[in-house]
Amino acid sequence: MPSEPRDNPLPNHGESAARDPRRAQHPRERSDHPAAAHSPPDRSDDSLRPETQPVMTGPTLLKGGELNMAITSALVGIQTEHLRRGPRSASTFHYGHVLVTLMHDVLAPAEKSLTRNNQSDAVDRIRHLFQKTMEADFREAVERLTGRKVLAFISGNQIDPDIAAEVFILDEPL
């Protein structure tokens, strides 16, 4: 019986789910590879030597795609906790001092119904109140995961297409 393909084992948050480079394995290291039990690890790789391993003195901050995925997951979790509904998909990216999380399909069915009945202004006001309520939790998560202070938080929603943007201006570049 053929084995299933081994794709990304991490939760998928739409476009944000990038392959974790630490999970990319050499064929000899994969347990499903026939030679895995018989081949010793390649000792020519300096990263296996203890003297080349970084010394961990405190919490390790994530970088790059891992940081983006962690922030996406945290913000989606906060939104889901507050609103009992998360976005259909979400992604995070950063450049310099700016970090942005985009969330797609965030409106609840009741909010969509209001917009169909020409009540978009009411939905905008409700969304603004939701975002103000979640702001402290969003800031705390970003500060904890980045190790940077959030100087400014800008949040906005677009009704059509249904997209929310959470923008964080940090005190230092990432």
Buried (B, 14 or more C-beta within 10 A) or exposed (E): EEEEEEEEEBEEBBBBBBEEEEEEEEEBEEEEBEEBEEEEEEEEEEEEEEEEEEEEEEEEBBEEBBBBBBBBBBBBEBBEEBBEBBBEBBBBBBEEBBBBBBBBBBBBEEBBEBBEEEBBEEBBEBBEEBBEEBBEBBBEBBBEBBBBEBEEBEBEBEBEEBBBEBBBBBEEEB
